[in-house]
């Protein structure tokens, strides 16, 4: 193979002409397509970064909301426990007051029955004394015997109290 300068120059001229034609016809379209692709990639990266930030913010907000919900749940449980404790105390207080009132009523009733029983006994004793006195009077009793019997019955009555 021989090397000819004219062949070389012709090939170089053809190559330069091809480059010139490609430059005029395709270069701007190629650069525009590459710039457009670069812009699309940049926009996609920006959108991805924004989406990542939104996800991060949303995750932080959700975590805060969950913590807030847990705190509210704890407060509700604590309030319920306090309300239950207060209700228990009120019920116990009312029950104690009712028991005390029932005890007082029972004691008053017992006292009334005691007083009634004593009154009945006194009445019966008085009737017995009257009966005995009538029997004693029916018999001839001397004043000393009469006085001794009355004193005896008075002492018995005092012992019943």
Residue pairs with C-beta under 8 A, 6 or more apart in sequence:
118 160
118 161
121 160
122 157
122 160
125 156
125 157
125 160
129 153
129 157
132 149
132 153
136 146
136 149
141 149
